[in-house]
Amino acid sequence: MTEPTPTDALTPDVIVVGAGLAGLVATHELALAGKRVLVLDQENRHNLGGQAWWSLGGLLFVDSPEQRRMGITDSPELAWQDWQGSAQFDRLGDGTDGPGRGEDFWPRQWARAYVDFAHGEKRDYLRALGLRSLPFVGWAERGDGRATGHGNSVPRFHLTWGTGPEVVRIFAEPVERAEAHGLVRLAFRHQVDELVVEDGAVVGVRGTVLADDDAARGVRSTRDPAGTFELRAPAVVVTSGGIGHNHELMRRSWPTERVGAAPEHLISGVPAHVDGRMQGIAEHAGATMVNKDRMWAYVEGVHNWDPVWPDHAIRILPGPSSMWFDATGRRLEGMSGVPGADSIGAMKQILATGHDYSWFVLTQSIIEKEFALSGSEQNPDITGKDLKFLAQSRLAKGAPGPVEAFKEHGVDFVVADTLAELVTGMNELARGPELDTDDLERHIVARDREVDNAFSKDVQVMAIHNARRSRTDKLIRVAKPHKILDPAHGPLIAVRLNILSRKTLGGLETDLDGQCVAADGTRVPGLYAAGEVAGFGGGGVHGYNALEGTFLGGCIFSGRAVGRALAR
């Protein structure tokens, strides 16, 4: 359907560039205050909600009723300790709000405010809109082994009943009601190419009307031009997302000295429209980009056997029991060698080999209990809110259907009855050195000897026992410790793990109202940003590590902050 010309329908108080989650939240808050909002997006209406729709729907809450019911003791003090240990804010500058403020000046303030929000209003705010969480609390980023280091000291990952589509729904529905009443205008296939600046203030946008394209959600759409537009408003909010599908832009800012050389083989955990275009456009209008070298690429990526977008990757959300080997067959060390514990630490070990992939070696017993796949479409029971299906897929014997489908069809999976057969299959998939069966067996047998007792010196085995003290982990997430080479738990499985793009941790620098900050510390009149394009707030609220294991909370918090600031 051809959209009517936006200027024929609405004279906006605010233009929002991007109809993803942060844009929807900001628009919802503005509409509640009676503001007229024009939302522009380069994709079609099928993509309303953007990347969030594809997400697993995880949200971080602190000291929640769900945590308490699962026997988890949490506090805002512990959460703030964990956030600081993970973020490692070290670019604070001279402590002033001027040219010497440092790239972490605003991100740290956003982080403090966000942890308070996660402990206070966040849960009630979302529940009032209709969101509900599952009673089981997951444990993302289990940590690097230090109390003051990276990681969550306790489980805090609350899975939305309905996953990403439900998180989108609770904001999309009120926005669409406001659209029906003429307060909001959603203009799709409108690609912003320039921010209009007059007398130092952003007063509107210019861009290209793209030709109609009815492609399904997530499918790469055309960029054929069909016209141009120029639209004006007292304020423009950029909520256009990150750079995760723009591999060239990622490699340009890749933190080589910190984590190793950029991977040659990189697969995309986000759709093609996550292109980072608006970052440079906002910079040209006077905004400041900070922390460009901070990004969150996962190391547990597998190629989607049924892809939607180019290089479509799915992240395995692993429990702690799979053995982890680098491309040379060396077992990863320390807590970063424990799956799901320390993503950046694992990245460093993997890239240090000069190769861009690694291996999980596991058993059927482990895959049945510990393999989850990130994404709404990979979890149809929870996405569809089907309790019967949930019980069948999560509590019955056997791995969930989507996991078994990857095991059967995925190009990264090898299944065998013996270790020799497994290694032969691994070598057929390897993009690097040939693995030696005897060497791999030596590592596995040494680890297997450590599971005869409920205590161990092996860090991974210790982590497994610690995890099973969590009610969620023991019930549905972590397999009972067993020997990898025990045939009773077979067959053996190997998974080639690739690096996949996901979150952009740096972004447009903003104050606590979401207003963009210029290089000299002054505010850019009329220009605001929220969501991933703003590093989820301030230009890098997560610092060096994404503690939450999800991007949804930052989109909600920053979108809400901007919407409420402009509503005032």
C-alpha positions as CSV (number, residue, x, y, z in Angstrom):
1,M,0.0,0.0,0.0
2,T,1.3,3.5,-0.9
3,E,1.6,5.7,2.1
4,P,0.1,9.2,1.9
5,T,2.5,12.1,1.9
6,P,3.3,12.9,5.5
7,T,3.0,16.7,5.1
8,D,-0.7,16.1,4.0
9,A,-1.5,14.5,7.3
10,L,0.3,16.1,10.2
11,T,2.2,19.2,11.3
12,P,4.5,17.6,13.9
13,D,5.9,18.8,17.1
14,V,8.5,16.1,16.9
15,I,10.0,14.0,14.1
16,V,11.2,10.5,15.2
17,V,13.7,8.8,12.8
18,G,13.3,5.1,13.2
19,A,10.3,2.9,14.1
20,G,12.2,0.4,16.3
21,L,11.6,-0.1,20.0
22,A,13.2,3.1,21.2
23,G,11.3,5.1,18.6
24,L,8.0,3.5,19.6
25,V,8.7,4.2,23.3
26,A,9.5,7.8,22.7
27,T,6.5,8.2,20.4
28,H,4.2,6.6,23.0
29,E,5.4,9.0,25.7
30,L,5.0,12.0,23.4
31,A,1.5,10.9,22.3
32,L,0.4,10.5,26.0
33,A,1.3,14.2,26.5
34,G,-0.7,15.2,23.4
35,K,2.3,16.0,21.2
36,R,2.0,15.4,17.4
37,V,4.6,13.0,16.2
38,L,5.8,12.0,12.8
39,V,7.7,8.7,12.7
40,L,9.9,8.0,9.6
41,D,11.4,4.7,8.7
42,Q,13.2,3.4,5.6
43,E,11.5,0.0,5.9
44,N,7.9,-0.9,5.4
45,R,5.2,-1.4,8.0
46,H,5.9,-5.1,8.4
47,N,9.1,-4.0,10.2
48,L,7.4,-2.0,12.9
49,G,9.4,-2.5,16.1
50,G,12.6,-3.1,14.2
51,Q,15.2,-5.5,15.6
52,A,13.4,-5.9,18.9
53,W,10.8,-8.0,17.3
54,W,13.4,-10.7,16.6
55,S,14.8,-10.7,20.1
56,L,14.3,-13.3,22.9
57,G,12.6,-10.6,25.0
58,G,15.0,-10.6,27.9
59,L,14.8,-7.8,30.5
60,L,17.0,-7.0,33.5
61,F,15.2,-6.4,36.7
62,V,16.9,-6.0,40.1
63,D,15.4,-7.5,43.3
64,S,12.3,-8.5,41.5
65,P,9.4,-10.7,42.9
66,E,10.5,-13.3,40.3
67,Q,14.0,-13.4,41.7
68,R,12.8,-13.6,45.3
69,R,10.4,-16.5,44.5
70,M,13.4,-18.3,42.9
71,G,15.4,-17.8,46.1
72,I,17.7,-15.1,44.6
73,T,18.9,-12.3,46.9
74,D,19.6,-9.2,44.9
75,S,20.0,-5.5,45.6
76,P,20.7,-2.2,43.8
77,E,24.1,-2.1,45.5
78,L,25.1,-5.4,44.1
79,A,23.7,-4.6,40.7
80,W,25.6,-1.3,40.5
81,Q,28.8,-3.1,41.6
82,D,28.2,-5.6,38.8
83,W,27.4,-2.8,36.2
84,Q,30.6,-0.9,37.1
85,G,32.7,-4.0,37.0
86,S,31.4,-4.9,33.6
87,A,31.3,-1.4,32.1
88,Q,34.8,-0.5,33.3
89,F,34.2,3.2,32.7
90,D,37.7,4.6,32.2
91,R,37.2,7.6,29.9
92,L,35.8,10.0,32.5
93,G,38.0,13.0,31.6
94,D,38.3,15.9,33.9
95,G,34.9,15.5,35.4
96,T,33.4,18.6,33.9
97,D,30.6,18.9,31.3
98,G,32.9,20.5,28.8
99,P,35.5,19.6,26.1
100,G,37.5,17.6,28.7
101,R,34.5,15.6,30.0
102,G,35.7,12.3,28.6
103,E,33.7,9.8,26.5
104,D,32.3,8.1,29.7
105,F,31.1,11.2,31.4
106,W,27.4,10.8,30.3
107,P,27.4,7.0,29.9
108,R,28.2,6.6,33.6
109,Q,25.4,8.9,34.6
110,W,23.0,7.0,32.3
111,A,24.2,3.7,33.9
112,R,23.6,4.9,37.4
113,A,20.1,6.1,36.4
114,Y,19.3,2.9,34.6
115,V,20.3,0.6,37.4
116,D,18.0,2.6,39.7
117,F,15.2,2.3,37.0
118,A,15.7,-1.5,36.8
119,H,15.3,-1.7,40.6
120,G,12.4,0.7,40.8
121,E,10.0,1.8,38.1
122,K,10.9,-0.5,35.2
123,R,8.9,-3.6,36.1
124,D,5.7,-1.7,37.1
125,Y,6.0,0.6,34.1
126,L,6.0,-2.4,31.7
127,R,3.4,-4.4,33.7
128,A,1.0,-1.5,33.4
129,L,1.3,-1.8,29.6
130,G,0.6,-5.5,29.8
131,L,4.0,-7.2,29.8
132,R,4.5,-10.3,31.9
133,S,7.7,-12.3,32.6
134,L,8.2,-16.1,33.0
135,P,8.8,-17.2,36.6
136,F,12.2,-18.6,35.8
137,V,15.1,-16.1,36.0
138,G,18.0,-16.7,33.7
139,W,21.7,-15.9,34.2
140,A,23.3,-14.0,31.4
141,E,27.1,-13.2,31.5
142,R,27.9,-15.3,34.5
143,G,31.2,-13.4,35.1
144,D,35.0,-13.4,34.8
145,G,35.5,-14.8,38.3
146,R,36.0,-11.5,40.2
147,A,33.5,-10.0,42.6
148,T,34.3,-6.5,41.2
149,G,34.8,-7.7,37.6
150,H,32.6,-8.4,34.7
151,G,29.4,-10.4,35.0
152,N,26.1,-10.8,36.9
153,S,26.6,-12.0,40.5
154,V,23.1,-13.5,40.4
155,P,20.5,-14.4,37.7
156,R,18.7,-11.2,36.5
157,F,17.5,-12.2,33.0
158,H,13.7,-12.1,33.0
159,L,12.2,-13.7,29.8
160,T,9.1,-12.0,28.5
161,W,6.1,-14.2,28.0
162,G,5.7,-13.6,24.3
163,T,9.4,-12.7,23.7
164,G,10.4,-9.8,21.4
165,P,7.0,-9.5,19.6
166,E,5.3,-8.9,23.0
167,V,7.8,-6.2,24.0
168,V,7.1,-4.5,20.7
169,R,3.3,-5.0,21.0
170,I,2.9,-3.2,24.3
171,F,4.3,0.0,22.7
172,A,3.1,-0.5,19.1
173,E,-0.6,-0.8,20.0
174,P,-0.9,2.5,21.8
175,V,1.1,4.2,19.1
176,E,-1.2,2.8,16.5
177,R,-4.2,4.0,18.5
178,A,-2.7,7.4,18.5
179,E,-2.2,7.1,14.8
180,A,-5.9,6.3,14.3
181,H,-6.8,9.4,16.3
182,G,-4.5,11.6,14.1
183,L,-1.9,12.4,16.8
184,V,0.8,10.1,15.3
185,R,1.8,9.7,11.7
186,L,3.9,6.6,10.7
187,A,5.6,7.3,7.3
188,F,7.3,4.1,6.0
189,R,9.8,3.9,3.1
190,H,11.1,7.4,4.1
191,Q,14.9,7.3,4.2
192,V,16.5,10.3,6.0
193,D,19.6,11.5,4.2
194,E,20.3,14.8,6.0
195,L,19.3,16.7,9.1
196,V,18.3,20.3,8.3
197,V,20.3,22.8,10.3
198,E,19.5,26.5,10.5
199,D,21.3,28.9,12.8
200,G,22.9,26.0,14.6
201,A,19.7,24.3,15.4
202,V,18.2,21.1,13.9
203,V,14.9,22.0,12.4
204,G,13.9,19.1,10.2
205,V,15.0,16.3,7.9
206,R,15.6,15.8,4.2
207,G,15.6,12.5,2.4
208,T,14.5,10.0,-0.2
209,V,11.1,8.4,-0.6
210,L,11.9,4.8,-1.4
211,A,9.8,2.8,-3.9
212,D,7.2,0.6,-2.4
213,D,8.5,-2.8,-1.3
214,D,6.2,-5.3,0.4
215,A,9.0,-7.6,1.6
216,A,8.4,-9.6,4.7
217,R,9.7,-8.5,8.0
218,G,13.5,-8.7,8.1
219,V,14.0,-9.4,4.4
220,R,16.4,-7.0,2.7
221,S,14.3,-4.4,0.9
222,T,15.2,-2.3,-2.2
223,R,16.7,1.2,-2.1
224,D,15.2,2.4,-5.4
225,P,14.2,6.1,-5.1
226,A,10.7,7.3,-5.9
227,G,10.9,10.9,-4.7
228,T,12.3,13.2,-2.1
229,F,11.0,15.0,1.0
230,E,11.8,17.8,3.4
231,L,9.9,17.9,6.7
232,R,10.3,20.2,9.6
233,A,9.6,20.2,13.4
234,P,10.9,21.9,16.5
235,A,12.7,18.7,17.5
236,V,14.1,15.6,15.8
237,V,14.8,12.3,17.7
238,V,17.1,9.8,16.1
239,T,16.3,6.2,17.0
240,S,17.7,4.4,14.0
241,G,19.6,1.6,15.7
242,G,23.1,0.4,15.5
243,I,25.7,-0.8,12.9
244,G,25.4,-4.6,13.3
245,H,24.8,-5.4,9.6
246,N,27.4,-2.9,8.4
247,H,30.4,-5.1,8.6
248,E,32.6,-2.5,6.9
249,L,31.8,0.1,9.6
250,M,32.3,-2.5,12.3
251,R,35.8,-3.4,11.0
252,R,36.7,0.3,10.7
253,S,36.2,0.7,14.5
254,W,37.1,-2.8,15.6
255,P,39.1,-2.8,18.9
256,T,42.1,-4.8,17.5
257,E,44.5,-3.9,20.3
258,R,42.0,-4.9,22.9
259,V,40.4,-8.1,21.6
260,G,42.4,-9.1,18.5
261,A,42.1,-8.7,14.8
262,A,38.6,-8.3,13.3
263,P,37.2,-11.6,12.1
264,E,37.4,-12.3,8.4
265,H,34.3,-14.5,8.6
266,L,31.5,-12.4,10.3
267,I,27.8,-13.3,10.3
268,S,25.0,-11.0,11.1
269,G,22.7,-11.4,14.1
270,V,20.6,-8.4,12.9
271,P,18.7,-7.6,9.7
272,A,20.2,-5.7,6.8
273,H,18.5,-2.4,7.7
274,V,20.7,-2.1,10.8
275,D,23.2,-0.1,8.8
276,G,24.4,2.8,11.0
277,R,23.6,5.4,8.4
278,M,22.2,8.0,10.8
279,Q,25.3,8.1,13.0
280,G,27.3,10.0,10.4
281,I,24.3,12.1,9.4
282,A,23.9,13.2,13.0
283,E,27.6,13.9,13.4
284,H,27.4,16.1,10.3
285,A,24.7,18.1,12.0
286,G,26.8,18.8,15.1
287,A,26.4,15.7,17.3
288,T,29.3,13.8,18.8
289,M,30.0,10.1,18.4
290,V,31.8,8.5,21.3
291,N,33.2,5.1,22.2
292,K,33.1,3.9,18.5
293,D,35.4,1.0,19.4
294,R,33.0,-0.5,21.8
295,M,30.7,-3.1,20.2
296,W,29.2,-6.4,21.3
297,A,29.8,-9.3,18.9
298,Y,29.0,-12.7,20.2
299,V,31.3,-15.7,19.7
300,E,28.6,-18.4,19.8
301,G,27.1,-17.8,16.4
302,V,25.8,-20.4,13.9
303,H,24.6,-19.9,10.4
304,N,20.8,-20.0,10.2
305,W,19.8,-23.0,8.0
306,D,16.6,-21.2,7.2
307,P,17.8,-17.6,6.8
308,V,15.6,-14.4,6.6
309,W,18.3,-11.8,5.9
310,P,21.8,-12.1,4.3
311,D,24.4,-13.9,6.5
312,H,21.6,-14.6,9.0
313,A,23.2,-15.8,12.3
314,I,21.6,-17.2,15.4
315,R,23.3,-17.1,18.7
316,I,23.4,-20.2,20.9
317,L,22.5,-19.2,24.5
318,P,24.6,-21.9,26.2
319,G,24.5,-23.4,29.6
320,P,28.0,-23.9,31.2
321,S,28.7,-27.6,30.4
322,S,29.9,-27.7,26.8
323,M,33.6,-28.0,26.5
324,W,35.1,-25.1,24.6
325,F,38.1,-25.4,22.2
326,D,39.7,-22.8,20.0
327,A,40.5,-23.4,16.3
328,T,43.8,-25.2,17.2
329,G,42.1,-27.6,19.6
330,R,43.3,-25.9,22.8
331,R,40.7,-25.7,25.6
332,L,39.7,-22.2,26.5
333,E,40.9,-21.2,29.9
334,G,39.5,-19.6,33.1
335,M,35.9,-18.3,33.5
336,S,36.0,-17.0,29.9
337,G,36.3,-20.7,28.9
338,V,32.9,-21.4,30.5
339,P,30.1,-20.9,28.0
340,G,27.9,-17.9,28.8
341,A,30.3,-16.4,31.4
342,D,32.5,-13.8,29.7
343,S,32.0,-13.0,26.1
344,I,34.8,-10.6,25.6
345,G,37.3,-12.8,27.5
346,A,36.3,-15.7,25.2
347,M,36.7,-13.4,22.1
348,K,40.2,-12.6,23.1
349,Q,41.2,-16.2,23.5
350,I,39.6,-17.2,20.2
351,L,41.1,-14.4,18.1
352,A,44.5,-14.8,19.6
353,T,44.9,-18.0,17.5
354,G,44.7,-16.0,14.3
355,H,41.4,-17.7,13.5
356,D,37.9,-16.5,13.8
357,Y,36.0,-19.6,15.0
358,S,35.9,-22.0,17.9
359,W,34.2,-25.3,18.9
360,F,31.8,-26.6,21.5
361,V,32.1,-30.3,22.2
362,L,29.1,-31.7,24.1
363,T,26.7,-34.6,24.5
364,Q,23.0,-35.2,23.7
365,S,22.2,-34.8,27.4
366,I,23.8,-31.3,27.3
367,I,22.1,-30.1,24.2
368,E,18.7,-31.2,25.4
369,K,18.9,-29.1,28.6
370,E,21.4,-26.4,27.9
371,F,21.0,-25.2,24.3
372,A,18.7,-22.3,23.8
373,L,18.6,-20.2,20.6
374,S,18.4,-16.5,20.7
375,G,15.4,-15.0,18.9
376,S,11.6,-14.9,18.9
377,E,11.3,-17.2,15.9
378,Q,13.5,-19.8,17.5
379,N,11.3,-20.1,20.5
380,P,7.8,-20.6,19.2
381,D,6.4,-21.9,22.4
382,I,7.2,-18.8,24.4
383,T,6.6,-16.4,21.5
384,G,3.2,-17.9,20.9
385,K,2.4,-18.0,24.7
386,D,1.5,-21.7,24.4
387,L,1.7,-23.2,27.9
388,K,1.1,-26.8,26.7
389,F,3.7,-26.4,23.9
390,L,6.1,-24.9,26.5
391,A,5.8,-27.8,28.8
392,Q,6.3,-30.3,26.0
393,S,9.3,-28.5,24.5
394,R,11.1,-27.5,27.7
395,L,10.3,-30.2,30.3
396,A,9.9,-33.4,28.1
397,K,12.9,-35.5,27.1
398,G,14.7,-34.3,24.0
399,A,15.9,-30.9,22.8
400,P,13.4,-28.3,21.8
401,G,12.3,-28.6,18.2
402,P,14.3,-25.6,16.8
403,V,17.5,-26.9,18.5
404,E,17.0,-30.3,17.0
405,A,16.4,-28.7,13.6
406,F,19.7,-26.9,13.8
407,K,21.4,-30.1,14.9
408,E,20.0,-31.9,11.8
409,H,20.2,-29.2,9.2
410,G,22.7,-26.6,10.5
411,V,26.0,-26.5,8.6
412,D,27.9,-25.9,11.8
413,F,26.8,-29.1,13.6
414,V,28.6,-32.5,13.7
415,V,27.0,-35.6,15.3
416,A,28.9,-38.9,15.9
417,D,29.0,-41.9,18.1
418,T,32.8,-41.9,18.6
419,L,35.3,-39.1,19.2
420,A,37.3,-40.2,16.2
421,E,34.3,-39.8,13.9
422,L,33.5,-36.5,15.6
423,V,36.9,-35.1,14.9
424,T,36.8,-36.2,11.3
425,G,33.6,-34.2,10.9
426,M,35.1,-31.2,12.7
427,N,38.1,-31.2,10.3
428,E,35.8,-31.2,7.3
429,L,34.2,-28.0,8.6
430,A,37.4,-26.3,9.9
431,R,38.5,-23.1,8.3
432,G,42.0,-23.5,9.9
433,P,44.3,-26.2,11.3
434,E,43.4,-29.9,11.5
435,L,42.4,-31.1,14.9
436,D,44.1,-34.1,16.5
437,T,41.9,-36.8,18.0
438,D,44.4,-37.9,20.6
439,D,45.0,-34.3,21.8
440,L,41.2,-33.6,22.1
441,E,40.7,-36.8,23.9
442,R,43.4,-35.9,26.4
443,H,41.6,-32.7,27.3
444,I,38.2,-34.4,27.5
445,V,39.4,-37.3,29.7
446,A,41.1,-34.9,32.1
447,R,37.9,-33.0,32.5
448,D,35.8,-36.2,32.8
449,R,37.9,-37.3,35.8
450,E,36.8,-34.1,37.6
451,V,33.1,-35.0,37.6
452,D,33.4,-38.0,39.9
453,N,33.0,-35.6,42.9
454,A,30.8,-32.7,43.8
455,F,34.0,-30.6,44.1
456,S,36.8,-30.0,41.7
457,K,39.7,-27.8,40.7
458,D,38.5,-27.5,37.2
459,V,36.9,-24.0,36.8
460,Q,34.3,-25.1,34.4
461,V,33.1,-28.0,36.6
462,M,33.1,-25.7,39.6
463,A,30.9,-23.3,37.6
464,I,28.5,-26.1,36.7
465,H,28.0,-27.0,40.4
466,N,27.6,-23.4,41.3
467,A,25.0,-22.9,38.5
468,R,22.9,-25.8,39.7
469,R,22.4,-24.1,43.0
470,S,20.1,-21.8,41.1
471,R,16.6,-23.3,41.0
472,T,16.1,-22.2,37.4
473,D,19.4,-23.7,36.2
474,K,18.9,-27.0,38.1
475,L,15.3,-27.4,36.8
476,I,15.5,-26.4,33.1
477,R,18.9,-24.9,32.2
478,V,22.0,-26.9,33.4
479,A,22.5,-30.7,32.8
480,K,23.5,-32.9,35.6
481,P,27.3,-33.3,35.6
482,H,28.4,-36.3,33.6
483,K,31.4,-37.5,31.6
484,I,31.5,-36.3,28.0
485,L,32.7,-39.6,26.8
486,D,30.0,-41.7,28.6
487,P,28.1,-43.4,25.8
488,A,24.9,-43.3,27.9
489,H,24.8,-39.5,27.3
490,G,25.6,-39.7,23.6
491,P,25.8,-39.2,20.8
492,L,28.7,-36.7,20.8
493,I,28.1,-33.3,19.2
494,A,30.5,-30.6,18.0
495,V,29.4,-27.1,17.0
496,R,31.6,-24.8,15.0
497,L,31.0,-21.4,16.6
498,N,31.4,-18.2,14.4
499,I,31.5,-14.6,15.4
500,L,28.2,-12.8,14.9
501,S,27.5,-9.1,15.0
502,R,24.9,-7.8,17.4
503,K,25.0,-4.7,19.6
504,T,26.6,-1.3,19.1
505,L,27.8,-0.2,22.5
506,G,29.1,3.3,21.5
507,G,27.0,6.0,19.9
508,L,25.7,9.5,19.8
509,E,26.6,11.3,23.1
510,T,23.5,12.5,24.9
511,D,22.7,14.1,28.2
512,L,20.1,12.6,30.6
513,D,17.2,14.1,28.6
514,G,18.6,12.4,25.4
515,Q,19.7,15.7,23.9
516,C,22.7,15.4,21.6
517,V,25.9,16.9,22.9
518,A,28.4,18.8,20.7
519,A,32.2,18.5,20.9
520,D,32.4,21.5,23.1
521,G,29.9,20.1,25.6
522,T,27.0,22.3,24.6
523,R,23.7,20.8,23.5
524,V,22.7,20.6,19.9
525,P,19.4,22.5,19.7
526,G,16.6,20.4,18.4
527,L,18.5,17.1,18.2
528,Y,17.9,14.1,20.4
529,A,18.8,10.4,20.2
530,A,17.7,7.2,21.9
531,G,18.3,3.5,21.7
532,E,21.2,1.8,20.1
533,V,22.2,4.8,18.0
534,A,23.0,6.5,21.3
535,G,24.8,3.5,22.7
536,F,21.5,2.9,24.5
537,G,22.0,6.2,26.3
538,G,24.7,8.8,26.7
539,G,26.9,7.2,24.0
540,G,27.8,4.0,25.8
541,V,25.8,3.1,28.9
542,H,27.2,-0.5,28.9
543,G,30.9,0.5,28.7
544,Y,33.0,-2.3,27.4
545,N,30.6,-5.2,28.2
546,A,26.9,-5.8,27.7
547,L,26.1,-7.1,31.2
548,E,22.4,-7.6,30.6
549,G,22.5,-10.0,27.7
550,T,19.8,-8.0,26.0
551,F,19.4,-4.5,24.4
552,L,15.7,-4.0,25.2
553,G,16.0,-2.3,28.5
554,G,18.3,0.4,27.2
555,C,15.9,1.1,24.3
556,I,13.0,1.4,26.7
557,F,14.8,3.6,29.2
558,S,16.4,6.0,26.7
559,G,13.3,6.2,24.5
560,R,11.2,7.0,27.6
561,A,13.6,9.6,28.8
562,V,13.6,11.5,25.5
563,G,9.8,11.2,25.1
564,R,9.2,12.6,28.6
565,A,11.8,15.3,28.2
566,L,10.2,16.6,25.0
567,A,6.7,16.2,26.4
568,R,7.7,18.7,29.1
